Amino acid sequence: MYKLLRFYNQNRFKIWIALFVIIFIIALTRILNHSIKEQDKLLEDNKSTYISDEYEEQSKTITSGGSVSKSYQKTYGNIIDKFYTYCINGEIEKAYDMLSKDMKNLKYENIETFKQQYFDNRFKGDMQYSFQSWSTGNKKYIYVANIYENILSTGKSKDEDYIEEYITIVPEEDTYKINIDGYIGKENINKKVETELINIEVAYVEQYVDYEIYTFKIKNNADKQICLDNRENTKNTYIVDQNSNRYDSFIYENVEEDLILKPLESKEIKIKFSDVYRASLKIKEINFDNVEYLENEEIKIEKIKIELE
């Protein structure tokens, strides 16, 4: 202990100098590390702002004059860029993987179907694309895209010959997927009406940009045959929105067997209606004004209305 104190007394000036140097180095290192972290954060913030600004023009919404929220511009823009880049580069499997489950179940059950019905009809040769926000209402983010041949290689303007399509960004599990071909998505409804003659349940609706397709579960409660619509015109089966606007069915697209129920028969059918998608559109009722059945050898007509609100 005495030797240690003697060593300290003889060298305490050097020891304190060394101690101050060590403390100074530690403090300086911490200051520099903090400064580097702040600079990195600033660079990252600037980078994020730049990337977001990259999609600012594409995020201006055509139908409303509004815009996609700043917090989503980068994410949604990257998704669309990635999908079309995969298609242009012929990476069909990666493009297919970006489709939502509903989109696959509805139209593209496997990669081969996607290739034949979608990819082969759009991406032959040297192709390019552009896109723009079309609608952002009801938390549905829909973009319109133009696909066209490379302007430099063809000399054509992209406005001369292009394919226009609509893409909807949809959340799925912990990520985002897309719907294409104008398909917006599916909404469950589960509204029904029951009479002595018939039960009609509106199960769900599949929304497209240009129309909607409703799925009905129907049960004939009678011991007689029923015809939902004789298909003589499109005005007997229709939907009505909250402003009392009426949209007729494309009932002629259904075959006769779809609309006829044998005694006590149950079935599921789909009927298309002519409403064009708008974020503000709310359908309040569905009407069947010409439900026919035979009673005492006389054709009887019953009107059925299903309230959706």
Secondary structure, 3 states (H helix, E strand, C coil): CHHHHHHHHHHHHHHHHHHHHHHHHHHHHHHHHHHHHHHHHHHHHHHHHHHHHHCCCCCECCCCCCECCHHHHHHHHHHHHHHHHHHHCCCHHHHHHCECHHHHHHCCCCHHHHHHHCHHHCCCCCEEEEEEEEECHHHCEEEEEEEEECHHHHCCCCCCCEEEEEEEEEEECCEEEEECCCEEEEEEEEEEEECCCEEEEEEEEEEECCCEEEEEEEEECCCCCEECCCCCCCCCEEEEECCCCEEEECHHHCCHHHHEECCCCEEEEEEEECCCCCCCCCEEEEEEEEEEEEECCEEEEEEEEEECC
